Amino acid sequence: MGSFVLLAHSAPRLNNATRRVARIDIAAVTLLAAAALVWRQHT
């Protein structure tokens, strides 16, 4: 996911579909990090 976000943001011109996927990937990484923190606190 992270590599796609870097690739998408390094491209000079993004179409709407690519921007949408990049935003979804950023949200997914954020949610995974939050879930990992919550899981870590409960173990």
Buried (B, 14 or more C-beta within 10 A) or exposed (E): EEEEBEEBEEEEEBEEEBEEBBEEBBEEEEEEEEEEEEEEEEE
